[in-house]
Amino acid sequence: MADFKTMLGSNPKLFIRLASVSPSGTTRSFDCYIIHENDIVNVNYEVSAYASKRRNSNGSIVIKDCGMDMAFALTYELSRLLYDGDGYKLRHVTL
């Protein structure tokens, strides 16, 4: 498989699905996908590796926090790491 940043291409977009929310509402799990060569590709492993986020037993990315759009927060953090501090280069769509 190609390098993650290369797979994102010149117009990078991440598709994020909210997989679960804890009963307290402070922990969320997300599944992340991209479209690469006309296929939908799950990139949970790549996102968790770049953003240093843990994954749960289902492979979803776990984020602990509340009070803001956590899908945006994940995308912004990942974008900053991938694109030399540019938190807005990577766009996302919440599914």
Secondary structure, DSSP 8 states (H G I E B T S, - for coil): ---HHHHH-SS-EEEEEEEEE-TTSSEEEEEEEEEETTEEEE-HHHHHHHHT--B-TTS-EEEE--SS-HHHHHHHHHHHHHTTT-TTSSEEEE-
